[in-house]
Amino acid sequence: MRRFGAIQYVSRKMKYVLLYVNEEDVEKTVAQLRKLRYVKDIILSPRPELVTDFEKMIGTFKLTAEDQEKFVNKGEKKES
């Protein structure tokens, strides 16, 4: 498996491997892995499609009343 990419994790009990592959080589590597008799399933990560630019998302989420109370009360100190 090492020749296909960087092995991140191996679970012998559950019989799976987390394998990191260069994005340019994914199609070729998946085709090679599918030919192996001991490979039952291949699940590709959705990470390339995920939005990772969070600066654009500022202001799109609103705190609930409960969360606002937590943050406001956290800054205040109790006087005894």
N, C-alpha and C positions, 0 to 999 in steps of 0.2 A: 504494500500500500504506500510505502514511503516514496516510491518512484513517481506516484501520481500527484503528490502534493505534500503539504506540511500536516502531519498528524497532530491534532490538538488534544484529543481525548480518545481513549479506548475503554469500552466497557465489555469485559469478557463475559460477565454474567448476563447482560441483556443483549450481547452480541451486536454491537454497533460501533462505528468509528466516526468521529468528527474530523473531517478532512478539509483543509483550506487549499484552494486552487486559485491560480491567477485567473482573473475574469476573462482574459483573452483565450485561455485554454479550456474553458469549461465544456464547450460542446465536444471537443476532441476527447477530453478526459472522461466525460460521462459515457461516450460511446465505447471507450476502451473498458471502463468499469462494468458496463452492462454485459460485456462478453464473458466476464469471469463467472465461473460456476458458483462461487461462494457469495456473490453479491446478489441479495434478494430484492433490495429496493434502494432507490436513490432519491433523496429529498433535497432540492436546491433551496438555498436561503433566499428569503424575500428582501434581504438587505439592499440590493441595488435599486429596488423600486421604492424604498422607504425615504421619506423626507427627512433630511438631516440638517437642514438650514433652519435653525430655530429662531434666528433673529427676525425672520419674516412673520413668525407666529406670535410675537410679543403682543399682548393686548387682546388676543382672540379667546383666551380662557378667563373666566370670571370665578372668583372664589365664592363658595357658598357662605351663607350667614354663619354657619358653625365654624368654618375655617377662618373667616374674618375675625370671629371672637377669639379664636386660639392665638392668632397673630397679634391682635391688639392687646390681649391680656398677657401675652408672653413678654412684651416690652415693659409693661407696668410692674412695679414691685409692690408686694403686699406690705402695708404698714401695720405694725403691731403696737 
